[in-house]
Amino acid sequence: MAIAATMGAMAFQKGLGCVHSLSHALGGINPRLHHGTLNAIFMPAVLAFNRAAPTSIAEDKFTRIAAAMGLGSSDAVEAAITDMTRAIGLPTRLSGIGRNARPV
């Protein structure tokens, strides 16, 4: 079981990208931080970082994301994600998580 758990953890980490990497790292420091909430907080910043990639691949992906979200422009993706996060009542910044997430 220990070997299978280790193999699963290694497979889980492979290729998850920056959002999950940041969430896993911060969640490892403080297990009271909710992984999904951290993903929502980090997503717009990571999208903005990826948008700056000097390739047409990034723009193609943003165009497809915008189309899937029903947005008129790929420039609206980050703001739409932030708006969705806010609309469901999640914080949009790490400072919004609150004192209850601090370690004992």
N, CA, C and O atoms as CSV, one atom per row, in Angstrom:
chain,resi,resn,atom,element,x,y,z
A,1,MET,N,N,0.825,-1.164,0.000
A,1,MET,CA,C,0.000,0.000,0.000
A,1,MET,C,C,0.878,1.239,0.000
A,1,MET,O,O,0.574,2.207,-0.698
A,2,ALA,N,N,1.953,1.232,0.761
A,2,ALA,CA,C,2.814,2.415,0.810
A,2,ALA,C,C,3.424,2.689,-0.559
A,2,ALA,O,O,3.504,3.839,-0.990
A,3,ILE,N,N,3.852,1.634,-1.236
A,3,ILE,CA,C,4.435,1.807,-2.579
A,3,ILE,C,C,3.371,2.309,-3.546
A,3,ILE,O,O,3.637,3.208,-4.344
A,4,ALA,N,N,2.177,1.744,-3.485
A,4,ALA,CA,C,1.106,2.183,-4.375
A,4,ALA,C,C,0.723,3.640,-4.088
A,4,ALA,O,O,0.469,4.406,-5.018
A,5,ALA,N,N,0.682,4.023,-2.819
A,5,ALA,CA,C,0.362,5.401,-2.460
A,5,ALA,C,C,1.434,6.353,-2.971
A,5,ALA,O,O,1.123,7.438,-3.462
A,6,THR,N,N,2.680,5.952,-2.857
A,6,THR,CA,C,3.787,6.776,-3.351
A,6,THR,C,C,3.719,6.928,-4.862
A,6,THR,O,O,3.896,8.023,-5.395
A,7,MET,N,N,3.461,5.827,-5.544
A,7,MET,CA,C,3.355,5.881,-7.004
A,7,MET,C,C,2.179,6.765,-7.427
A,7,MET,O,O,2.287,7.528,-8.387
A,8,GLY,N,N,1.077,6.663,-6.720
A,8,GLY,CA,C,-0.083,7.503,-7.019
A,8,GLY,C,C,0.220,8.975,-6.804
A,8,GLY,O,O,-0.171,9.818,-7.611
A,9,ALA,N,N,0.906,9.283,-5.730
A,9,ALA,CA,C,1.262,10.678,-5.445
A,9,ALA,C,C,2.199,11.223,-6.512
A,9,ALA,O,O,2.054,12.366,-6.946
A,10,MET,N,N,3.156,10.413,-6.934
A,10,MET,CA,C,4.086,10.871,-7.977
A,10,MET,C,C,3.350,11.080,-9.297
A,10,MET,O,O,3.619,12.050,-10.005
A,11,ALA,N,N,2.437,10.192,-9.634
A,11,ALA,CA,C,1.681,10.334,-10.877
A,11,ALA,C,C,0.757,11.552,-10.806
A,11,ALA,O,O,0.556,12.252,-11.799
A,12,PHE,N,N,0.207,11.789,-9.636
A,12,PHE,CA,C,-0.708,12.904,-9.458
A,12,PHE,C,C,-0.004,14.243,-9.665
A,12,PHE,O,O,-0.606,15.180,-10.190
A,13,GLN,N,N,1.241,14.343,-9.267
A,13,GLN,CA,C,1.993,15.590,-9.377
A,13,GLN,C,C,2.444,15.885,-10.801
A,13,GLN,O,O,2.681,17.044,-11.140
A,14,LYS,N,N,2.564,14.882,-11.626
A,14,LYS,CA,C,3.123,15.063,-12.963
A,14,LYS,C,C,2.190,15.856,-13.860
A,14,LYS,O,O,1.051,15.455,-14.100
A,15,GLY,N,N,2.671,16.964,-14.344
A,15,GLY,CA,C,1.965,17.719,-15.361
A,15,GLY,C,C,0.722,18.469,-14.911
A,15,GLY,O,O,-0.114,18.803,-15.749
A,16,LEU,N,N,0.569,18.743,-13.636
A,16,LEU,CA,C,-0.628,19.442,-13.176
A,16,LEU,C,C,-0.571,20.941,-13.429
A,16,LEU,O,O,-1.607,21.605,-13.421
A,17,GLY,N,N,0.593,21.473,-13.647
A,17,GLY,CA,C,0.712,22.886,-13.961
A,17,GLY,C,C,0.909,23.755,-12.737
A,17,GLY,O,O,0.937,23.283,-11.600
A,18,CYS,N,N,1.043,25.019,-13.008
A,18,CYS,CA,C,1.410,25.996,-11.994
A,18,CYS,C,C,0.333,26.193,-10.919
A,18,CYS,O,O,0.664,26.310,-9.740
A,19,VAL,N,N,-0.936,26.231,-11.302
A,19,VAL,CA,C,-2.002,26.455,-10.317
A,19,VAL,C,C,-1.963,25.376,-9.247
A,19,VAL,O,O,-1.949,25.684,-8.055
A,20,HIS,N,N,-1.945,24.125,-9.659
A,20,HIS,CA,C,-1.904,23.030,-8.690
A,20,HIS,C,C,-0.596,23.001,-7.928
A,20,HIS,O,O,-0.582,22.703,-6.733
A,21,SER,N,N,0.497,23.303,-8.593
A,21,SER,CA,C,1.790,23.315,-7.902
A,21,SER,C,C,1.790,24.324,-6.764
A,21,SER,O,O,2.227,24.018,-5.655
A,22,LEU,N,N,1.303,25.519,-7.038
A,22,LEU,CA,C,1.237,26.539,-5.994
A,22,LEU,C,C,0.290,26.119,-4.873
A,22,LEU,O,O,0.598,26.299,-3.695
A,23,SER,N,N,-0.854,25.565,-5.241
A,23,SER,CA,C,-1.840,25.150,-4.236
A,23,SER,C,C,-1.317,24.015,-3.364
A,23,SER,O,O,-1.515,24.011,-2.149
A,24,HIS,N,N,-0.651,23.057,-3.991
A,24,HIS,CA,C,-0.080,21.946,-3.218
A,24,HIS,C,C,1.003,22.444,-2.280
A,24,HIS,O,O,1.072,22.022,-1.125
A,25,ALA,N,N,1.851,23.340,-2.771
A,25,ALA,CA,C,2.944,23.842,-1.944
A,25,ALA,C,C,2.407,24.610,-0.732
A,25,ALA,O,O,2.855,24.386,0.392
A,26,LEU,N,N,1.469,25.497,-0.956
A,26,LEU,CA,C,0.926,26.293,0.143
A,26,LEU,C,C,0.079,25.436,1.070
A,26,LEU,O,O,0.115,25.618,2.287
A,27,GLY,N,N,-0.679,24.507,0.511
A,27,GLY,CA,C,-1.465,23.595,1.337
A,27,GLY,C,C,-0.584,22.684,2.179
A,27,GLY,O,O,-0.982,22.267,3.267
A,28,GLY,N,N,0.615,22.372,1.682
A,28,GLY,CA,C,1.550,21.562,2.460
A,28,GLY,C,C,2.107,22.310,3.650
A,28,GLY,O,O,2.430,21.708,4.673
A,29,ILE,N,N,2.220,23.616,3.521
A,29,ILE,CA,C,2.711,24.443,4.622
A,29,ILE,C,C,1.635,24.591,5.687
A,29,ILE,O,O,1.919,24.545,6.884
A,30,ASN,N,N,0.408,24.767,5.242
A,30,ASN,CA,C,-0.712,24.952,6.165
A,30,ASN,C,C,-1.884,24.093,5.709
A,30,ASN,O,O,-2.620,24.487,4.804
A,31,PRO,N,N,-2.068,22.926,6.322
A,31,PRO,CA,C,-3.132,22.017,5.879
A,31,PRO,C,C,-4.544,22.557,6.076
A,31,PRO,O,O,-5.494,21.953,5.577
A,32,ARG,N,N,-4.715,23.664,6.778
A,32,ARG,CA,C,-6.045,24.253,6.932
A,32,ARG,C,C,-6.480,25.028,5.684
A,32,ARG,O,O,-7.646,25.403,5.559
A,33,LEU,N,N,-5.552,25.265,4.775
A,33,LEU,CA,C,-5.900,25.973,3.547
A,33,LEU,C,C,-6.557,24.996,2.587
A,33,LEU,O,O,-6.010,23.927,2.316
A,34,HIS,N,N,-7.710,25.351,2.079
A,34,HIS,CA,C,-8.473,24.474,1.204
A,34,HIS,C,C,-7.881,24.495,-0.206
A,34,HIS,O,O,-7.704,25.561,-0.795
A,35,HIS,N,N,-7.583,23.328,-0.735
A,35,HIS,CA,C,-6.921,23.210,-2.032
A,35,HIS,C,C,-7.728,23.861,-3.154
A,35,HIS,O,O,-7.163,24.575,-3.982
A,36,GLY,N,N,-9.014,23.629,-3.190
A,36,GLY,CA,C,-9.846,24.205,-4.246
A,36,GLY,C,C,-9.911,25.722,-4.172
A,36,GLY,O,O,-9.902,26.398,-5.201
A,37,THR,N,N,-9.975,26.256,-2.963
A,37,THR,CA,C,-9.978,27.708,-2.797
A,37,THR,C,C,-8.664,28.296,-3.268
A,37,THR,O,O,-8.649,29.330,-3.937
A,38,LEU,N,N,-7.558,27.648,-2.927
A,38,LEU,CA,C,-6.252,28.108,-3.391
A,38,LEU,C,C,-6.180,28.072,-4.916
A,38,LEU,O,O,-5.643,28.993,-5.531
A,39,ASN,N,N,-6.713,27.024,-5.524
A,39,ASN,CA,C,-6.736,26.952,-6.995
A,39,ASN,C,C,-7.474,28.153,-7.575
A,39,ASN,O,O,-7.008,28.767,-8.534
A,40,ALA,N,N,-8.622,28.486,-6.996
A,40,ALA,CA,C,-9.412,29.611,-7.494
A,40,ALA,C,C,-8.658,30.928,-7.340
A,40,ALA,O,O,-8.728,31.791,-8.216
A,41,ILE,N,N,-7.949,31.083,-6.249
A,41,ILE,CA,C,-7.187,32.308,-6.011
A,41,ILE,C,C,-6.024,32.431,-6.992
A,41,ILE,O,O,-5.776,33.509,-7.532
A,42,PHE,N,N,-5.315,31.333,-7.222
A,42,PHE,CA,C,-4.123,31.376,-8.076
A,42,PHE,C,C,-4.432,31.409,-9.573
A,42,PHE,O,O,-3.612,31.886,-10.358
A,43,MET,N,N,-5.594,30.913,-9.976
A,43,MET,CA,C,-5.903,30.761,-11.399
A,43,MET,C,C,-5.737,32.045,-12.219
A,43,MET,O,O,-5.059,32.005,-13.245
A,44,PRO,N,N,-6.324,33.185,-11.820
A,44,PRO,CA,C,-6.173,34.380,-12.663
A,44,PRO,C,C,-4.717,34.832,-12.827
A,44,PRO,O,O,-4.319,35.242,-13.918
A,45,ALA,N,N,-3.932,34.762,-11.769
A,45,ALA,CA,C,-2.526,35.176,-11.855
A,45,ALA,C,C,-1.741,34.252,-12.776
A,45,ALA,O,O,-0.905,34.713,-13.553
A,46,VAL,N,N,-2.004,32.956,-12.694
A,46,VAL,CA,C,-1.308,31.999,-13.558
A,46,VAL,C,C,-1.741,32.185,-15.008
A,46,VAL,O,O,-0.921,32.094,-15.922
A,47,LEU,N,N,-3.028,32.446,-15.218
A,47,LEU,CA,C,-3.494,32.713,-16.582
A,47,LEU,C,C,-2.808,33.946,-17.155
A,47,LEU,O,O,-2.389,33.942,-18.312
A,48,ALA,N,N,-2.689,35.003,-16.352
A,48,ALA,CA,C,-2.016,36.222,-16.817
A,48,ALA,C,C,-0.551,35.939,-17.134
A,48,ALA,O,O,-0.019,36.453,-18.118
A,49,PHE,N,N,0.096,35.135,-16.318
A,49,PHE,CA,C,1.492,34.766,-16.567
A,49,PHE,C,C,1.606,33.974,-17.871
A,49,PHE,O,O,2.484,34.238,-18.691
A,50,ASN,N,N,0.714,33.007,-18.052
A,50,ASN,CA,C,0.762,32.175,-19.257
A,50,ASN,C,C,0.414,32.968,-20.513
A,50,ASN,O,O,0.930,32.682,-21.593
A,51,ARG,N,N,-0.443,33.944,-20.375
A,51,ARG,CA,C,-0.806,34.771,-21.520
A,51,ARG,C,C,0.427,35.492,-22.077
A,51,ARG,O,O,0.511,35.749,-23.278
A,52,ALA,N,N,1.361,35.810,-21.216
A,52,ALA,CA,C,2.568,36.527,-21.627
A,52,ALA,C,C,3.563,35.635,-22.378
A,52,ALA,O,O,4.598,36.115,-22.840
A,53,ALA,N,N,3.253,34.348,-22.499
A,53,ALA,CA,C,4.154,33.441,-23.215
A,53,ALA,C,C,4.310,33.917,-24.665
A,53,ALA,O,O,3.324,34.268,-25.314
A,54,PRO,N,N,5.525,33.929,-25.161
A,54,PRO,CA,C,5.769,34.478,-26.508
A,54,PRO,C,C,5.469,33.497,-27.643
A,54,PRO,O,O,6.247,33.368,-28.588
A,55,THR,N,N,4.338,32.813,-27.534
A,55,THR,CA,C,3.984,31.863,-28.590
A,55,THR,C,C,2.527,32.017,-28.971
A,55,THR,O,O,1.723,32.540,-28.199
A,56,SER,N,N,2.198,31.567,-30.143
A,56,SER,CA,C,0.799,31.586,-30.560
A,56,SER,C,C,0.011,30.466,-29.894
A,56,SER,O,O,-1.220,30.476,-29.914
A,57,ILE,N,N,0.710,29.504,-29.304
A,57,ILE,CA,C,0.033,28.403,-28.618
A,57,ILE,C,C,-0.810,28.942,-27.470
A,57,ILE,O,O,-1.953,28.524,-27.286
A,58,ALA,N,N,-0.244,29.875,-26.694
A,58,ALA,CA,C,-0.976,30.448,-25.558
A,58,ALA,C,C,-2.232,31.150,-26.053
A,58,ALA,O,O,-3.302,30.970,-25.472
A,59,GLU,N,N,-2.126,31.942,-27.108
A,59,GLU,CA,C,-3.297,32.676,-27.606
A,59,GLU,C,C,-4.361,31.719,-28.125
A,59,GLU,O,O,-5.554,31.961,-27.937
A,60,ASP,N,N,-3.950,30.645,-28.769
A,60,ASP,CA,C,-4.914,29.658,-29.249
A,60,ASP,C,C,-5.670,29.040,-28.073
A,60,ASP,O,O,-6.884,28.846,-28.144
A,61,LYS,N,N,-4.957,28.734,-27.003
A,61,LYS,CA,C,-5.608,28.155,-25.827
A,61,LYS,C,C,-6.575,29.149,-25.188
A,61,LYS,O,O,-7.671,28.775,-24.770
A,62,PHE,N,N,-6.169,30.411,-25.114
A,62,PHE,CA,C,-7.055,31.420,-24.541
A,62,PHE,C,C,-8.293,31.626,-25.408
A,62,PHE,O,O,-9.384,31.859,-24.888
A,63,THR,N,N,-8.129,31.541,-26.703
A,63,THR,CA,C,-9.274,31.664,-27.612
A,63,THR,C,C,-10.252,30.520,-27.383
A,63,THR,O,O,-11.465,30.729,-27.353
A,64,ARG,N,N,-9.724,29.314,-27.220
A,64,ARG,CA,C,-10.587,28.151,-26.971
A,64,ARG,C,C,-11.268,28.228,-25.612
A,64,ARG,O,O,-12.438,27.870,-25.477
A,65,ILE,N,N,-10.531,28.698,-24.601
A,65,ILE,CA,C,-11.126,28.854,-23.265
A,65,ILE,C,C,-12.257,29.877,-23.322
A,65,ILE,O,O,-13.342,29.645,-22.789
A,66,ALA,N,N,-11.996,31.009,-23.972
A,66,ALA,CA,C,-13.022,32.059,-24.086
A,66,ALA,C,C,-14.262,31.532,-24.793
A,66,ALA,O,O,-15.383,31.824,-24.377
A,67,ALA,N,N,-14.074,30.770,-25.844
A,67,ALA,CA,C,-15.213,30.207,-26.573
A,67,ALA,C,C,-15.999,29.247,-25.678
A,67,ALA,O,O,-17.229,29.272,-25.679
A,68,ALA,N,N,-15.309,28.412,-24.924
A,68,ALA,CA,C,-15.986,27.459,-24.036
A,68,ALA,C,C,-16.755,28.170,-22.930
A,68,ALA,O,O,-17.774,27.672,-22.451
A,69,MET,N,N,-16.256,29.346,-22.524
A,69,MET,CA,C,-16.913,30.118,-21.464
A,69,MET,C,C,-17.979,31.053,-22.004
A,69,MET,O,O,-18.670,31.718,-21.233
A,70,GLY,N,N,-18.118,31.110,-23.330
A,70,GLY,CA,C,-19.102,31.997,-23.932
A,70,GLY,C,C,-18.707,33.464,-23.880
A,70,GLY,O,O,-19.567,34.344,-23.865
A,71,LEU,N,N,-17.407,33.724,-23.850
A,71,LEU,CA,C,-16.906,35.092,-23.800
A,71,LEU,C,C,-16.650,35.598,-25.210
A,71,LEU,O,O,-16.321,34.818,-26.104
A,72,GLY,N,N,-16.797,36.882,-25.408
A,72,GLY,CA,C,-16.585,37.461,-26.730
A,72,GLY,C,C,-15.123,37.622,-27.091
A,72,GLY,O,O,-14.780,37.718,-28.270
A,73,SER,N,N,-14.259,37.652,-26.092
A,73,SER,CA,C,-12.846,37.911,-26.345
A,73,SER,C,C,-11.981,37.080,-25.414
A,73,SER,O,O,-12.349,36.829,-24.266
A,74,SER,N,N,-10.837,36.657,-25.914
A,74,SER,CA,C,-9.914,35.907,-25.062
A,74,SER,C,C,-9.299,36.804,-23.993
A,74,SER,O,O,-8.762,36.310,-23.002
A,75,ASP,N,N,-9.375,38.117,-24.189
A,75,ASP,CA,C,-8.845,39.051,-23.189
A,75,ASP,C,C,-9.687,39.076,-21.920
A,75,ASP,O,O,-9.249,39.613,-20.902
A,76,ALA,N,N,-10.880,38.508,-21.963
A,76,ALA,CA,C,-11.795,38.549,-20.827
A,76,ALA,C,C,-11.683,37.336,-19.905
A,76,ALA,O,O,-12.392,37.260,-18.902
A,77,VAL,N,N,-10.810,36.395,-20.226
A,77,VAL,CA,C,-10.764,35.128,-19.475
A,77,VAL,C,C,-10.403,35.341,-18.014
A,77,VAL,O,O,-11.123,34.867,-17.134
A,78,GLU,N,N,-9.309,36.042,-17.729
A,78,GLU,CA,C,-8.874,36.214,-16.344
A,78,GLU,C,C,-9.945,36.910,-15.505
A,78,GLU,O,O,-10.239,36.487,-14.387
A,79,ALA,N,N,-10.526,37.982,-16.054
A,79,ALA,CA,C,-11.569,38.718,-15.324
A,79,ALA,C,C,-12.800,37.845,-15.100
A,79,ALA,O,O,-13.423,37.916,-14.041
A,80,ALA,N,N,-13.151,37.031,-16.076
A,80,ALA,CA,C,-14.320,36.148,-15.937
A,80,ALA,C,C,-14.091,35.119,-14.838
A,80,ALA,O,O,-15.003,34.820,-14.068
A,81,ILE,N,N,-12.886,34.578,-14.760
A,81,ILE,CA,C,-12.559,33.615,-13.695
A,81,ILE,C,C,-12.649,34.293,-12.336
A,81,ILE,O,O,-13.218,33.734,-11.398
A,82,THR,N,N,-12.095,35.488,-12.225
A,82,THR,CA,C,-12.162,36.237,-10.966
A,82,THR,C,C,-13.608,36.532,-10.601
A,82,THR,O,O,-13.990,36.391,-9.439
A,83,ASP,N,N,-14.415,36.939,-11.568
A,83,ASP,CA,C,-15.830,37.222,-11.314
A,83,ASP,C,C,-16.582,35.974,-10.849
A,83,ASP,O,O,-17.410,36.053,-9.942
A,84,MET,N,N,-16.300,34.824,-11.463
A,84,MET,CA,C,-16.949,33.569,-11.043
A,84,MET,C,C,-16.551,33.219,-9.615
A,84,MET,O,O,-17.387,32.811,-8.808
A,85,THR,N,N,-15.274,33.380,-9.313
A,85,THR,CA,C,-14.780,33.085,-7.967
A,85,THR,C,C,-15.498,33.949,-6.940
A,85,THR,O,O,-15.955,33.454,-5.910
A,86,ARG,N,N,-15.591,35.221,-7.225
A,86,ARG,CA,C,-16.270,36.162,-6.332
A,86,ARG,C,C,-17.766,35.828,-6.232
A,86,ARG,O,O,-18.346,35.897,-5.149
A,87,ALA,N,N,-18.383,35.467,-7.354
A,87,ALA,CA,C,-19.826,35.185,-7.385
A,87,ALA,C,C,-20.214,33.991,-6.521
A,87,ALA,O,O,-21.319,33.950,-5.980
A,88,ILE,N,N,-19.310,33.018,-6.390
A,88,ILE,CA,C,-19.645,31.858,-5.552
A,88,ILE,C,C,-19.166,32.033,-4.115
A,88,ILE,O,O,-19.245,31.106,-3.308
A,89,GLY,N,N,-18.667,33.231,-3.802
A,89,GLY,CA,C,-18.337,33.548,-2.417
A,89,GLY,C,C,-16.945,33.160,-1.963
A,89,GLY,O,O,-16.673,33.125,-0.763
A,90,LEU,N,N,-16.061,32.868,-2.904
A,90,LEU,CA,C,-14.687,32.539,-2.531
A,90,LEU,C,C,-13.828,33.796,-2.562
A,90,LEU,O,O,-14.113,34.726,-3.316
A,91,PRO,N,N,-12.778,33.829,-1.745
A,91,PRO,CA,C,-11.874,34.971,-1.801
A,91,PRO,C,C,-11.098,34.979,-3.122
A,91,PRO,O,O,-10.878,33.933,-3.733
A,92,THR,N,N,-10.695,36.160,-3.542
A,92,THR,CA,C,-9.925,36.276,-4.786
A,92,THR,C,C,-8.460,36.589,-4.511
A,92,THR,O,O,-7.657,36.704,-5.437
A,93,ARG,N,N,-8.122,36.725,-3.247
A,93,ARG,CA,C,-6.731,36.986,-2.856
A,93,ARG,C,C,-6.403,36.138,-1.623
A,93,ARG,O,O,-7.297,35.765,-0.864
A,94,LEU,N,N,-5.129,35.842,-1.433
A,94,LEU,CA,C,-4.726,35.066,-0.261
A,94,LEU,C,C,-5.095,35.781,1.026
A,94,LEU,O,O,-5.433,35.136,2.018
A,95,SER,N,N,-5.034,37.091,1.022
A,95,SER,CA,C,-5.384,37.861,2.227
A,95,SER,C,C,-6.852,37.682,2.596
A,95,SER,O,O,-7.226,37.957,3.736
A,96,GLY,N,N,-7.682,37.239,1.684
A,96,GLY,CA,C,-9.095,37.043,1.950
A,96,GLY,C,C,-9.440,35.714,2.579
A,96,GLY,O,O,-10.603,35.464,2.895
A,97,ILE,N,N,-8.458,34.858,2.768
A,97,ILE,CA,C,-8.739,33.534,3.360
A,97,ILE,C,C,-9.130,33.661,4.820
A,97,ILE,O,O,-10.006,32.930,5.281
A,98,GLY,N,N,-8.513,34.560,5.557
A,98,GLY,CA,C,-8.909,34.799,6.929
A,98,GLY,C,C,-8.012,34.145,7.963
A,98,GLY,O,O,-7.179,33.290,7.661
A,99,ARG,N,N,-8.218,34.579,9.179
A,99,ARG,CA,C,-7.389,34.126,10.296
A,99,ARG,C,C,-7.606,32.646,10.621
A,99,ARG,O,O,-6.690,31.986,11.112
A,100,ASN,N,N,-8.794,32.120,10.358
A,100,ASN,CA,C,-9.076,30.724,10.725
A,100,ASN,C,C,-8.220,29.741,9.936
A,100,ASN,O,O,-8.188,28.558,10.273
A,101,ALA,N,N,-7.527,30.196,8.898
A,101,ALA,CA,C,-6.685,29.307,8.125
A,101,ALA,C,C,-5.253,29.271,8.634
A,101,ALA,O,O,-4.430,28.501,8.139
A,102,ARG,N,N,-4.963,30.096,9.612
A,102,ARG,CA,C,-3.590,30.126,10.133
A,102,ARG,C,C,-3.327,28.896,11.002
A,102,ARG,O,O,-4.218,28.412,11.700
A,103,PRO,N,N,-2.092,28.400,10.947
A,103,PRO,CA,C,-1.775,27.214,11.754
A,103,PRO,C,C,-1.822,27.537,13.246
A,103,PRO,O,O,-1.622,28.684,13.646
A,104,VAL,N,N,-2.083,26.533,14.050
A,104,VAL,CA,C,-2.176,26.704,15.503
A,104,VAL,C,C,-0.806,26.944,16.081
A,104,VAL,O,O,-0.668,27.112,17.293
